[in-house]
Amino acid sequence: MTYKKIESIQNPLIKSILQLQEKSRARRTANSFIIEGVREIQLAKAGGYKITTILFQSDLLSENLLREFQSISPEIISISKEVYQKLAYRESTEGVLAIAQSKSLELSDLVLKENPLILVAEATEKPGNIGAILRSADAANIDAVIIANPKTDIYNPNVIRSSVGCVFTNQIALGTTQQTIEFLKQNGIAFYSATLQDSTSYHTLDYTGPTAFVVGTEATGLSQDFRDHSQKNIIIPMSGQIDSMNVSVAASILLFEAKRQRNFQY
């Protein structure tokens, strides 16, 4: 099969892709973002994302995968090695990128089970931390991740890369801190804020009912609003010389304690 080919980094489409990679404003305006990697594209498709364009370097992508991607995207474009190297973020290249349409990430879009388990991350800024949080959420197979008071675009290429595609395997919603609190209360979900102030050891409480854990940044912790309105403030006891751990690690500990209490089957 013959494909359209782009060989110049000055091509208007390539320039627009670079804008989508580098600028959140461009992603918002176009309602689109870039996905790099075979598994990530497959997960996005499985997660209900619409793929509009596939770009591939023929020396790197196998014929079998190329045939698979023909059924995923209406537009397939072959790109030169020079163009691919300009676009690719990864050191270990797989030869394929995609343009996908963004999804609505409103709190009202969440579909919750009868007894949900949710993770709320407030004001998490580093893409690597967001990605790691999403990996933990996927591993625990929880119902939703809410980013309260978001500081980083969820479709930032570094979030997608560090999450190894778990941006697409989790239900994700964005909202202000107050909107998130109201959403949890309206849906009868008890939420527990991980904080040093006035806290109870996390393992002493019951998380078998509708539950949300709220984690904040290591630098500033959680806002007063979450601390004031939570069912309980909780703490992970630590016996070293520091009083905090990476937010994704803390989230993992809390989520898997709830899964243990709910008789999670591995």
ABEGO torsion letter per residue (X at the ends): XBBBBBABAABAAAAAAAAAAABAAAAAAAGBBBBBEAAAAAAAAAAGBBBABBBBBAAABBAAAAAAAAAABABBBBBBAAAAAAABABABBAGBBBBBBBBBABAAABBBBABBBBBBBBGBABAAAAAAAAAAAAAAGBABBBBBGBABBAABAAAAAAAGGAAAABBBBBBBAAAAAAAAAAAGBBBBBBBABGBBBAAABBAABBBBBBBBBAAAEBBAAAAAABABBBBBBBABABABBBAAAAAAAAAAAAAAAAGBBX
